[in-house]
Each structure stands twice: as structure tokens, then as C-alpha cells.
Amino acid sequence: MTGALVSSLVRDLASLPSPALAEVERILATPLPLTHETISFRSFKSSLSMPPFASAELRVMKADPERGQLVLEVGNESVRESELDLGAYGPVVAVNVSPDVPPEGLVSSTVQLGSVRVSFHVTGISETLKSVSLQWKPRSEADR
């Protein structure tokens, strides 16, 4: 059941044409206060009461608010990679293996949903979900 919740949330977020703060907050059902700002981007972060996710951080580019990244961190709840059914999203367009990430390495599988790249970050040995990241790019860049 948890895999279905992850899928539903990811699809709702990926359907957004841009990482607009108000829309992301609406889908996550929680405010994301500004936590950090640089010359290039604004960062908004909050804890979540939306298992399996424990927190969310949204970074939006100042110069181009159509570009941004949302990272959803998994809390104590365990979601197995097999529950995610990555094939239901379409073909995996990239896989990144990071064996040096403690304690057991990390495997990131990326799918393209419209103009949004979605990466599922799973532990290398126990194959449990650690986080999901969504990256919005203008359509012309997403096609590259």
C-alpha cells in the first residue's frame, strides 16, 4: 500500500508545470517556510506528516521560477524498491550507483514524467527507499 501512496504523490507533484510554492504546499498539505536564500535560489523546508515521507525541501531558482527541485526524505517507515513498480512510470532513463554512500550505498533510478525528472534513491543492499527527488526544467531542456 505504501508504494501506491508514493506513486500517487509523485504523480500529483510531477503533474505541476513548475515548482510553484503554493501548488507544492497544496499537494503536500503543509506550509514550506523559507529556510535559506542565496543569490541563485530560495529554499523552503518542512517536516511532513505524510508517511512514508518525513520531510520536504523545495529549491526554486530566482532567475527562472520554472526551474527547481523538490526532495522528499523518507522517515522511519520502510518502503521496499519492489513496492515502487518503477516500470509503471515508463522507461528508466538513468541509473546512478553510489557505493560510497553510508551505510550500504545508494542506487538512483530516474524516470521522465513530462518535463519533470523523478529520481528514486534506494539503499544498495536492503533496497529500501531513502528519498525521491523531482526536478523541473523548461520543456526545451527536459527534452535533451
N, C-alpha and C positions, 0 to 999 in steps of 0.2 A: 504493500500500500504506500509506503514511503516513497518508492520510486515514482509512483503515479503523482504524488504531491510535488516532487521535484520537477517532473515533466510539465505539469500544469503551470507552475510558477515560471519556469524557464520560458515556456511558450508565450505566456502573457507578457513577460518583460521583453522578449525578442520581437514581439509584435509592435512595440513602440518605434516610431520613425526616428526618434532621437532620445537621448538620455535626459529628458526634461525632468527636473527635480519633482515637480508636483505630481507628474504621472507615475514616477517610480515610487514615491511615497504612497500614492493611492493604491498601487498594486501590492506593496509590502505592508500596507495598513499601519504605517508608523512614520512619524516625522524623522527626517535625517538632518540634524543640525550641522551647520558649517563647523568643521573641526580644524581645517588647515587651508591656507591660501598662499600661493606663490605668484610670481609674475605670469606663469603659464596656465595654471589650473586652480580650481576650487575643489576641495574635498569635503564630503559630507559623510558622517558615520553614525551608526546607532546599533544597539543590540536589538535582536528580534525575538519575538515570541511566536515563531513560526517554524516549528520543528520540520525538518532536521536542522534548519539554519539558525545560528546563534547571533550572527551579526552581518551587517551590510555596510559596504563603503562604496560611495559613488564619487568618481572623479570626472569633472567636466572641464573641457578646455575653454579658457576665457575667450580666445580669439575665434573659436568655432564651436558654439554650443551644440552642434550636431554631432560632435565627436566626444566620446567619453568611455569610461569603463566602470562596470559595477562588479564588485567581488562579494559573493555570498559565502561566508565561512560556516562550515558545519560544526555543531556543538558536540555534545556527548552522545547523541543518537547515532547509531551505526547504520550506514546505507551501503550495501554491497554493490559493486560495479554491475553485477548480474541483474540487479533490480532496476537499473537505469535504462536498459534497452536503447543504447545509443543508435542502433540501426534505424529506429523509428524516426530519428531526426533527419535522416538522409546520410549520404556518404561521409565518412570521416575524412576531412581534408588535410589534417596534420596530426602527427603524434610526436610528442616530445618526451624523452625519457631522461630523468634527472636522478641518477643513482646516489648522488651525494647528499640529497635532502634527508635529514634525520627524521625518524629513526630507521626507515626502511626504503627510502627512495620514493619518487613520485613519477607517475605516468600521466601525461596530459593528452587527452583526445579532444580535437577541435572539430566542430561541425559549423556549417554556414547556414543560418536561417535568415533568408533575405539579405539585408545589409548588415546583419549582426553576426559576429563570430562568437560562438559559445564554446568555452573550454571547460571540460570536466577534469578535475585534478584528483587522482586516485592514488592511494598508497601502493607501493610496488609489490609488497608481499601479501598483506592481508586484503588487498583490493577493496578498501573502503573509501568512500568519497570524503575528501577533505574540504574542497571548495568548488564553486562554479564561478567562472568569470564570463561576463558579456562585454563585448567591445563593439561600440557603434562607430562606423566610419561612413563618410559620404558614399553614396552608391557607386560613384566612379572609382573610388579607391577600393571598395569592397570587392569589385569585380577583378582586381589584379591578382 
